[in-house]
Amino acid sequence: MSEASSSSESRYRASLDQTGQWLLASVAKGKGGSCAHYSPLLGWSNPYPETTGYLVPTLLKLANYLDQPAYVAAAQRVGDWLLSIQNADGSWCGGLHPNKKPDGSVFNTGQILKGMTALYRHANEERYLAAALAGARWLANGVNDDGLWPAGDYQANETPSYYTHVTWPMLEVWQASGDEAIKAAAIAVLENFLQRRTDNGVFRRWGFGNSGPAFTHTIAYTIRGFQESASLLDDYERYGAPVEQALDTLLRIAELKGGALSGAFDEMMKPTASYVCLTGNAQIAICLLLREQREPDLRLVNGAAKYHCDALMRLLHRLQQES
């Protein structure tokens, strides 16, 4: 390894550790789970079950990358907390905890399944798989004959396309348990969403609402849900290839804009926002790298780096202006 490469890796590890310490702080202050946000005026918020759920795999990966057992302890702590607040029907509620509305949330339950399956793979403890099975069966039982969850979403009256981010963890539970009913329900949802794909690669209803522009955040949710589901089903042509056109379009737009990517796009893939969505940029970068794993291409790596760097530079610039 060259001296420059070694120096770069050291900087990346230091940055990763700082980010990880922030996550550990969110857990330490979270009354069981990870806090949703922090305010200089109000301090840490109540814990957020949804993001706590998909934070678990990240914590376990950080423990491996940084060789720090504190991340494993944090993952197990929040995992046990999620077990303690699971509803009797297997679901988890939406919003911050405690939530005055006891109804289960489809999307939030899906994200928490990621944490349960990650802990099961890590610790091989049946209680995590049992919780994941209960949640996945609740999700599967809620899918109707049209391949939708009838309750819709908190902003839409029909299941949004970014709920591929629910089929992905359902399939992880199927893979761990062998429950074919869960697999069948996930495939039914995926097949419905495939019918929403337009000639330009856009998936209708991949935003938060019933219509209108979609954030890069939910666009990336949709794309990655298909990618991960394709991998779990070992059927890239059916469920992975359909997202390539949208990824190519996003990559081309960023190249023309020097790495900048609008925070929202309409159904013609035209930018509709002057701002950048930091979360969406990072997510799109991951989608590009997942594709690159299948077809090595430095163009994809370069695009992923530009998305992430552009978003981070914009954030740093804003923070400097505010200080």
C-alpha positions in Angstrom: 0.0 0.0 0.0 1.4 3.4 -0.9 1.9 6.2 1.7 -0.9 8.2 0.1 -3.3 5.3 0.2 -2.4 4.6 3.8 -2.9 8.3 4.7 -6.3 8.3 3.0 -7.4 5.2 4.8 -6.4 6.6 8.1 -8.5 9.7 7.4 -11.5 7.7 6.3 -11.3 5.5 9.5 -11.0 8.5 11.7 -14.1 10.1 10.0 -16.0 6.8 10.3 -15.1 6.6 14.0 -16.4 10.1 14.6 -19.7 9.2 12.9 -19.9 6.0 14.9 -19.4 7.9 18.1 -22.3 10.2 17.2 -24.5 7.1 16.7 -23.4 5.7 20.0 -24.3 9.0 21.7 -27.8 8.8 20.1 -28.2 5.3 21.7 -26.8 6.4 25.1 -29.3 9.2 25.2 -32.2 7.3 23.6 -34.0 5.8 26.6 -33.6 2.3 25.0 -33.4 3.1 21.3 -31.6 5.6 19.2 -32.8 9.2 19.3 -34.5 10.6 16.2 -32.6 13.9 16.2 -30.7 16.4 18.4 -31.5 20.1 18.9 -29.0 22.6 20.5 -32.0 24.1 22.3 -34.0 21.0 23.2 -31.4 18.3 23.3 -32.0 14.7 22.3 -35.4 13.6 21.1 -37.3 10.5 22.1 -36.1 7.2 20.5 -37.2 6.4 17.0 -38.0 2.7 16.5 -37.8 2.8 12.6 -34.3 4.2 12.3 -33.2 2.3 15.4 -34.1 -0.9 13.5 -31.9 -0.3 10.5 -29.2 1.3 12.6 -28.5 -2.2 14.1 -26.7 -3.6 11.0 -24.7 -0.4 10.7 -23.5 -0.7 14.4 -22.5 -4.4 13.8 -20.6 -3.4 10.7 -18.8 -0.6 12.6 -17.8 -3.1 15.3 -16.2 -5.2 12.6 -14.5 -2.4 10.7 -13.2 -0.5 13.7 -12.7 -3.5 16.0 -14.6 -1.8 18.8 -17.0 -4.0 20.9 -18.9 -1.0 22.1 -20.9 -1.1 18.8 -22.0 -4.6 19.4 -23.1 -3.7 22.9 -25.1 -0.8 21.5 -26.7 -3.0 18.8 -27.8 -5.6 21.4 -29.1 -2.9 23.7 -31.3 -1.3 21.1 -32.3 -4.7 19.7 -33.5 -5.8 23.1 -35.4 -2.6 23.5 -37.1 -3.2 20.1 -38.1 -6.6 21.3 -39.7 -5.0 24.4 -41.9 -2.6 22.4 -43.1 -5.1 19.7 -46.9 -5.3 19.4 -48.7 -8.5 20.2 -49.6 -9.0 16.5 -45.9 -8.8 15.5 -45.8 -5.2 14.2 -44.1 -2.1 15.5 -45.6 1.3 15.7 -44.6 4.4 13.6 -43.3 7.7 14.9 -41.3 8.3 18.1 -41.7 6.2 21.1 -43.9 6.2 23.0 -46.6 6.6 20.4 -50.2 7.4 21.3 -51.4 5.6 18.2 -50.9 1.8 18.8 -51.5 0.8 15.2 -48.6 -1.1 13.5 -46.7 0.6 10.7 -45.9 -1.3 7.5 -42.8 0.6 6.6 -41.4 1.0 10.1 -41.9 -2.7 10.8 -40.0 -3.6 7.7 -37.0 -1.5 8.7 -37.0 -3.0 12.2 -36.8 -6.5 10.6 -33.4 -5.5 9.3 -32.2 -5.1 12.9 -33.7 -8.4 14.0 -32.3 -10.5 11.2 -28.8 -8.8 11.6 -28.8 -9.6 15.4 -29.9 -13.2 14.7 -27.1 -13.7 12.2 -24.6 -12.1 14.6 -25.7 -13.8 17.9 -27.6 -16.9 16.6 -30.3 -16.2 19.3 -33.8 -17.5 18.4 -35.6 -14.7 20.1 -34.4 -12.3 17.4 -35.6 -14.6 14.6 -38.9 -15.2 16.4 -39.5 -11.5 16.5 -38.6 -11.1 12.9 -40.9 -13.9 11.9 -43.8 -12.4 13.8 -43.2 -9.0 12.1 -42.7 -10.5 8.6 -45.9 -12.6 9.0 -47.8 -9.6 10.0 -46.6 -7.8 6.9 -47.3 -10.8 4.7 -50.8 -11.2 6.0 -51.5 -7.6 5.2 -50.7 -7.9 1.5 -53.9 -8.0 -0.6 -54.6 -9.8 -3.9 -53.3 -6.8 -5.8 -49.9 -7.0 -4.1 -50.5 -3.9 -1.9 -50.9 -3.0 1.7 -54.5 -1.5 1.7 -53.8 0.9 4.5 -51.4 2.9 2.1 -48.9 5.1 3.8 -48.8 8.1 6.1 -49.0 10.5 3.1 -50.4 8.3 0.3 -53.6 6.5 -0.1 -52.0 3.7 -2.1 -48.8 1.8 -1.2 -45.8 3.8 -2.5 -43.2 2.2 -4.7 -40.4 2.8 -2.2 -42.0 0.0 -0.1 -39.5 -2.2 -2.0 -37.6 -1.2 1.1 -40.1 -3.5 3.0 -39.9 -6.4 0.6 -36.1 -6.5 1.0 -36.2 -7.2 4.8 -39.2 -9.6 4.4 -37.0 -11.6 2.1 -34.2 -11.6 4.6 -36.6 -13.2 7.1 -37.7 -15.7 4.5 -34.1 -16.6 3.8 -33.4 -17.1 7.5 -36.6 -19.0 8.3 -37.7 -20.7 5.1 -41.3 -19.3 5.5 -42.6 -19.5 1.9 -45.7 -17.4 2.6 -43.4 -14.4 3.4 -41.5 -14.9 0.2 -44.8 -15.1 -1.9 -46.1 -11.9 -0.3 -42.9 -10.0 -1.0 -42.9 -11.1 -4.6 -46.5 -10.1 -5.1 -45.6 -6.5 -4.0 -42.5 -6.5 -6.2 -44.5 -7.6 -9.2 -47.1 -4.9 -8.6 -44.4 -2.2 -8.5 -42.7 -3.5 -11.7 -46.0 -2.6 -13.5 -45.4 1.0 -12.4 -42.2 1.3 -14.4 -42.4 3.8 -17.2 -40.5 4.0 -20.5 -37.9 6.3 -19.0 -37.1 4.1 -16.1 -39.2 6.0 -13.5 -41.4 4.1 -11.1 -44.7 5.8 -10.6 -45.6 6.6 -7.0 -42.0 6.4 -5.8 -42.4 9.6 -3.8 -44.1 10.2 -0.4 -47.4 11.4 -1.8 -49.9 10.2 -4.4 -48.3 12.3 -7.1 -45.7 15.0 -7.7 -42.0 15.0 -7.5 -40.1 12.4 -5.5 -37.1 13.0 -3.2 -33.8 11.3 -4.1 -34.3 9.8 -0.7 -37.4 7.8 -1.8 -36.0 7.2 -5.3 -33.0 5.5 -3.7 -35.3 3.5 -1.4 -37.1 2.2 -4.4 -34.0 1.3 -6.4 -32.1 -0.3 -3.5 -35.2 -2.3 -2.4 -35.3 -3.8 -5.9 -31.5 -4.4 -5.9 -31.4 -6.2 -2.6 -34.6 -8.2 -3.3 -33.1 -9.3 -6.6 -30.0 -10.5 -4.8 -32.0 -12.4 -2.2 -34.2 -14.0 -4.8 -31.2 -14.6 -7.1 -33.1 -13.1 -10.0 -31.3 -10.0 -11.2 -32.9 -9.9 -14.6 -36.4 -9.7 -13.2 -35.9 -7.4 -10.2 -32.5 -5.7 -10.5 -32.1 -4.9 -14.2 -35.3 -2.7 -14.3 -33.7 0.0 -12.1 -30.5 0.4 -14.2 -32.1 3.0 -16.5 -33.0 5.3 -13.6 -29.5 4.9 -12.1 -27.9 5.7 -15.5 -30.0 8.8 -15.8 -29.0 10.0 -12.3 -25.4 9.3 -13.0 -25.6 11.3 -16.3 -27.3 14.2 -14.6 -24.6 14.3 -11.9 -21.8 14.2 -14.4 -23.3 17.1 -16.3 -23.7 19.1 -13.1 -20.2 18.4 -11.7 -21.5 16.0 -9.1 -24.5 17.9 -8.0 -27.8 16.1 -7.8 -31.1 17.8 -7.2 -33.0 16.8 -4.1 -36.2 15.9 -6.0 -37.2 14.9 -9.5 -40.5 14.7 -11.4 -41.7 11.7 -13.4 -39.8 12.9 -16.5 -36.6 12.8 -14.4 -36.4 16.5 -14.5 -34.9 18.2 -11.4 -37.5 20.1 -9.4 -35.4 21.4 -6.4 -32.4 23.7 -6.0 -31.4 21.9 -2.8 -29.5 18.7 -2.3 -30.8 15.8 -0.1 -27.8 14.6 1.8 -29.5 11.3 2.7 -30.6 10.7 -0.8 -27.2 11.4 -2.3 -25.5 8.9 0.1 -28.2 6.3 -0.7 -27.9 6.8 -4.5 -24.1 6.3 -4.0 -24.7 3.0 -2.3 -27.0 1.9 -5.2 -24.3 2.7 -7.7 -21.8 0.7 -5.7 -24.1 -2.2 -5.5 -24.5 -2.2 -9.2 -20.7 -2.0 -9.6 -20.3 -5.2 -7.6 -22.1 -6.9 -10.4 -20.4 -5.2 -13.3 -17.0 -3.6 -12.3 -16.9 -0.1 -13.7 -14.9 2.8 -12.4 -17.5 5.2 -13.9 -19.9 4.0 -11.3 -17.4 4.3 -8.5 -16.5 7.8 -9.7 -20.2 8.8 -9.8 -20.8 7.4 -6.3 -17.9 9.4 -4.9 -19.2 12.6 -6.6 -22.6 12.3 -5.1 -21.3 11.8 -1.6 -18.6 14.4 -1.8 -20.9 17.0 -3.3 -23.5 16.5 -0.6 -20.9 16.7 2.2 -19.2 19.8 0.8 -22.6 21.6 0.6 -23.4 20.6 4.1 -20.0 21.8 5.4 -20.4 25.1 3.5 -23.8 25.7 5.1 -22.4 25.0 8.6 -19.5 27.4 8.0 -22.0 30.1 7.0 -24.1 29.5 10.1 -21.1 29.6 12.5 
